[in-house]
Amino acid sequence: MKYLHLIWAALFRSKTRTFLTLFSVVTAFFLFGMLDSVRVAFNSGGDVSGANRMIASSRLSLTQMLPYSLDPQIRAIKGVKQSSYAAWFGGIYRDPKNFFPNFSVGPGYLDLYPEFSLSPDERSAWEADRRGAIVGETLAKKFGWKIGDTIPLQATIFPTKGSNDWQFTLRGIFRVANEKQKGQEQILLFHWNYFDEANDYVKGRVGWYILQLDEAGAADRVSKAVDALSANSDHETKTQTEEAFNQSFAKQIGDIGLIVTAIMGAVFFTLLLLTGNTMAQAVRERVPELAVLKTIGFSNRSVLFLVLAESVLLVAIGAVLGLLLAPLAMQAAVKGSGGFIQLPSNLPPETWVTGLVLMLVFGVLAGLLPALRGMRLNIVDALAGR
């Protein structure tokens, strides 16, 4: 571009104003990169094809529990290698700020999650203790727990014998080797049989079933067979991939896509006003300079192009910087949380494409009115200061 030096010089004519505007653009696209990456992650992976571990939960809501009587029927379905079940407990350790996921689980649950590494001795001790519990290493380090410690939890949903006080004995500490899955070390597991006997709220009910298949190709057939077991009943199921099931947990707080769109709509509207004002002010200050350019032979179209290019370049620099910083911030958040917060390590291609399109659109929109003013500029009036 033979006019790049002119565009660059005009862009940094007022360095303070340019850097402040750049900071705003970087911030806007930084937020967009993180929020849109989360949106894409939540909206992906709903297909059961190719899955070998699936979850069967209530079709109506995750808060609706399923009858335990489905367990032997699910195990009998051709293609199911093994299965177990779990139920959300939701207990709090001493203070609501100390909340962490805790579940009651059925026999064989650990066999379905080989990524949970627990020593044979600790597993035997846990299985032999009706009130025993196991926790992830990250959670144990956080609260300083040791094998044999008593862990008191306050029930938020399921009281026991008229009280909210539940007590468990720590019998094992499991580890997860994959650094990207370290968030799974922040959970507590205890026996569903104890939960079923001790709680005053529900009996013979589980939260969801976990299925491991003989082969991934059977996922579609098995999911239909499992859902057919409770068709037209008051406990219809929806069998889906584990990833899709985890997404449904998050969607209980609202539509992630709508939330992201609303936030970014407000951010980009403000950005458009700010950038547009910056370009309008820059053009007003350079009216005599633009008149000189026209005097020495620049056409109206060339002036229009120069102003639009300046606006697009301003937004482009900030947008690219913001999008490059977003994955670094997400990786830092994951590392700082010990893996409990799970975010994409890189921006999805969809986010990059959307970000670059927005960059061009906002660059053109911010500079369009000032560019039109420069194009229509009358040389005599401009040089005369009128």
Secondary structure, 3 states (H helix, E strand, C coil): CCCHHHHHHHHCCCHHHHHHHHHHHHHHHHHHHHHHHHHHHHCCCCCCCCCCEEEEEECCCCCCCEECCHHHHHHCCCCEEEEEEEEECCCECCCHHHCCCEEEECCCCHHHCCCCECCHHHHHHHHHCCCEEEEEHHHHHHHCCCCCCEEEEECCCCCECCECEEEEEEEEEEECCCHHHHHHHHCEEEEHHHHHHHECCCCCEECEEEEEECCHHHHHHHHHHHHHHCCCCCCCEEEEEHHHHHHHHHHHHCCHHHHHHHHHHHHHHHHHHHHHHHHHHHHHHCHHHHHHHHHCCCCHHHHHHHHHHHHHHHHHHHHHHHHHHHHHHHHHHHHHCCCCCCCCCCCCHHHHHHHHHHHHHHHHHHHHHHHHHHHCCCHHHHHHCC
